[in-house]
Amino acid sequence: MKSVIFSAVMLIGSMLMTKSVNAQPTVEAGPKIEFSKEVHDYGEIKYGANGTCVFSFKNTGNAPLIISKAQGSCGCTVPSWPKEPIAPGATSEITVKYDTKRPGPIAKSVTITSNAVNHPTKVIRIKGKVGPAPSNPTPVNNSGPGNH
């Protein structure tokens, strides 16, 4: 009888040990990209103002991160990204230049392609509103009668 109880306790114990081992999260090896922000809000920006913004990121993985491509959603949104590998634990930046000579709302995106195991394709966004274009004053015509 003691051996049956002992066997049952050992079986239950081994089942609990197996379950607790399996319950631990698996750590995925490779590079990982983590952005400090994923959306940049220009708010209200003046027509023709500097439309450059920066997205900082960190490689939180355990292998070099390589960004192979960053593509704006249109020609008015131009990204620049590091071409060299980003070491584990290192930070870097993606700069986005928006053409602010386009009055109206801004709602654009940049799609980033990399070897990151957590986000091989990542989308960052810009938003805001460009104010109206400055109006050109009507030229004064001084060539009329009596203005010689």
ABEGO torsion letter per residue (X at the ends): XAAAAAAAAAAAAAAAAAAAAAABBBBBBEBBBBBABABBBAEBBBBGBBABBBBBBBBABABBBBBABBBBABAABBBBBBABBBBBGBBBBBBBBBBAABBEBBBBBBBBBBABAABABBBBBBBEBBBBBBBBBBBBBAABBGAX
